[in-house]
C-alpha cells in the first residue's frame, strides 16, 4: 500500500485517478486508505474538493465497467476460476449474488459501501445481464456517496485522516448499517415521490 500512497504523493491527480480506477476494477487496493489519502493530498496541493471527487467518480465508473464487461462476457466461468484461485473470495461473491437477487438494481448502489460485496457486485451484475444503463446509474449513486465520505474525510481532516480511519475501522460495523439505512430511505423517498406524481397524473 505504501507503493500506491507514494505514487499519489509524487504524481498527484493522475496517480489518484489511475489507482482509484484500478481499485474499482478489483485490483488489491484498499479504498479505505487510498481515497482519504487522495483527499488529504488534494487539499495539500490546492486541488479543489469537487475536482478530486469528480475525477474519482469517473475513475470508479470506468473501473467498475471493466468488471461489468468481464462478467457480461465471461460470466460464471470466470467467477468459478476466481474462487478456485482465491477461495476466500467465495463469501464475497455469494453475498453479492444474494443481495443482487434480493434487491436488484438497488443492490448495486448498496453494495458500494459493503466490504467484499463492493468488490464483486460489478461482476455479478454483468453475469446476471443487468441493463448497463441501470447498472451505471446505480453505480454512480453508490460510488459518489462512498467517495464523498472517504475523500471528504481526508480532504477536510488532512493530517488527522489516519486517526479518522482508525475510528472507522473500529466502528464500521455500526457505520455501514447506518449508511445503508440512509441510502434505503433516500431511494424509497425518491421512488415514493415518483409514484405519487404518477398517481396524480393518472387521476387527472
C-alpha positions in Angstrom: 0.0 0.0 0.0 3.0 2.3 0.6 3.8 2.0 -3.1 0.4 3.5 -4.1 0.5 6.3 -1.5 4.0 7.2 -2.7 2.7 7.4 -6.3 -0.1 9.7 -5.2 2.3 11.9 -3.3 4.7 12.1 -6.3 2.3 12.3 -9.3 -0.9 13.8 -7.8 -4.2 13.8 -9.6 -3.1 11.5 -12.4 -1.9 8.8 -10.0 -5.1 9.2 -7.9 -7.2 8.7 -10.9 -5.4 5.6 -12.1 -5.2 4.0 -8.7 -8.8 4.6 -7.9 -9.7 3.1 -11.3 -7.6 0.0 -10.5 -9.3 -0.3 -7.1 -12.8 -0.3 -8.7 -11.5 -2.7 -11.3 -10.9 -5.2 -8.4 -7.2 -4.8 -8.1 -6.0 -5.4 -4.5 -6.0 -1.8 -3.4 -7.8 -0.6 -0.3 -10.2 2.3 -1.0 -10.4 2.9 2.8 -6.8 4.1 2.6 -6.4 5.4 -0.9 -9.4 7.6 -1.0 -8.8 9.5 2.3 -5.1 9.8 1.4 -6.1 11.2 -2.0 -8.3 13.7 -0.3 -5.5 14.8 2.0 -3.0 15.2 -0.8 -5.6 17.1 -3.0 -6.1 19.6 -0.2 -2.4 20.0 0.4 -1.8 20.6 -3.3 -4.7 23.0 -3.6 -6.9 20.8 -5.8 -10.5 21.7 -5.3 -12.6 19.1 -3.5 -15.1 18.7 -6.3 -12.2 18.2 -8.8 -10.8 15.2 -7.0 -14.3 13.9 -6.2 -15.4 14.2 -9.9 -12.1 12.5 -11.0 -12.6 9.7 -8.5 -16.2 9.0 -9.6 -15.2 8.9 -13.2 -12.3 6.6 -12.4 -14.7 4.4 -10.3 -17.2 4.2 -13.2 -14.5 3.2 -15.7 -13.0 0.6 -13.3 -16.4 -0.9 -12.4 -17.4 -1.0 -16.0 -14.4 -3.2 -16.8 -15.6 -5.7 -14.2 -19.1 -5.5 -15.5 -18.0 -6.3 -19.1 -15.8 -9.2 -17.9 -18.8 -10.6 -16.0 -21.1 -10.0 -19.0 -18.9 -11.9 -21.5 -17.1 -14.2 -19.1 -20.0 -15.0 -16.8 -19.9 -17.6 -14.1 -16.9 -19.4 -15.6 -14.6 -16.5 -14.6 -16.1 -16.3 -11.1 -15.5 -20.1 -10.6 -11.9 -19.7 -11.7 -11.6 -16.8 -9.3 -12.9 -18.8 -6.4 -10.7 -21.7 -7.3 -7.6 -19.5 -7.2 -8.8 -17.3 -4.3 -11.1 -19.4 -2.0 -11.6 -16.5 0.4 -13.5 -14.7 -2.4 -16.3 -17.2 -2.2 -18.0 -15.4 0.7 -18.0 -12.0 -1.1 -19.3 -13.5 -4.3 -22.1 -15.4 -2.6 -23.1 -12.4 -0.6 -23.1 -10.3 -3.8 -25.4 -12.8 -5.6 -27.8 -12.9 -2.6 -28.0 -9.1 -2.5 -28.5 -8.8 -6.2 -31.2 -11.4 -6.3 -33.0 -9.8 -3.4 -32.7 -6.1 -4.3 -31.8 -6.0 -8.0 -30.7 -2.6 -9.2 -30.6 -1.2 -5.6 -28.1 -3.9 -4.6 -25.5 -2.3 -6.9 -25.9 1.0 -5.1 -26.0 -0.5 -1.6 -23.0 -2.8 -2.3 -20.7 0.1 -2.9 -20.5 0.6 0.9 -20.4 -3.0 1.9 -17.0 -4.7 2.3 -16.4 -7.6 -0.1 -19.7 -7.1 -1.8 -18.5 -3.8 -3.3 -15.6 -5.7 -4.9 -17.6 -8.3 -6.7 -21.0 -6.6 -7.4 -20.0 -5.4 -10.9 -19.0 -9.0 -11.9 -22.4 -10.2 -10.6 -24.3 -7.5 -12.4 -22.6 -8.4 -15.7 -23.1 -12.1 -15.2 -26.8 -11.5 -14.4 -27.1 -9.4 -17.6 -28.3 -6.3 -15.8 -29.1 -3.4 -18.1 -25.9 -1.4 -18.4 -27.7 2.0 -18.0 -29.4 0.8 -14.8 -26.0 -0.6 -13.6 -24.2 2.7 -14.4 -26.8 4.9 -12.7 -26.9 2.7 -9.5 -23.1 2.6 -9.5 -22.9 6.3 -9.9 -25.0 6.9 -6.9 -23.2 4.4 -4.7 -19.7 5.4 -5.8 -20.5 9.1 -5.4 -21.7 8.5 -1.8 -18.7 6.3 -0.9 -16.1 8.5 -2.5 -17.6 11.6 -0.9 -17.4 10.2 2.5 -13.8 8.8 2.3 -12.2 11.6 0.2 -14.0 14.2 2.3 -12.5 12.6 5.4 -9.0 13.1 4.1 -9.7 16.4 2.4 -11.2 18.2 5.4 -9.2 16.4 8.2 -5.9 16.4 6.3 -3.2 15.2 8.7 -5.8 13.6 11.0 -7.3 11.3 8.3 -5.4 8.3 9.7 -6.9 8.8 13.1 -10.4 9.1 11.4 -9.7 5.8 9.6 -8.8 4.1 12.8 -12.2 5.1 14.2 -13.9 4.0 11.0 -12.2 0.6 11.1 -13.2 0.2 14.8 -16.9 1.2 14.3 -17.6 0.3 10.7 -20.0 -2.5 11.7 -22.2 0.3 13.1 -21.5 2.9 10.5 -22.2 0.7 7.5 -25.7 -0.3 8.5 -26.5 3.4 9.2 -25.2 4.4 5.8 -27.3 1.6 4.2 -30.4 2.8 6.1 -29.9 6.3 4.9 -29.4 5.0 1.3 -32.6 3.0 1.6 -34.6 6.0 2.9 -33.2 8.2 0.1 -34.2 5.7 -2.6 -37.5 4.9 -1.0 -38.4 8.6 -0.8 -37.4 9.0 -4.5 -39.5 6.1 -5.7 -42.5 7.0 -3.4 -42.3 10.6 -4.7 -42.3 9.4 -8.3 -45.2 7.0 -7.7 -47.1 9.9 -6.1 -46.6 12.0 -9.2 -47.7 9.2 -11.5 -50.9 8.6 -9.4 -51.8 12.3 -9.6 -51.3 12.3 -13.4 -53.5 9.2 -13.8 -56.3 10.7 -11.7 -56.4 13.8 -13.9 
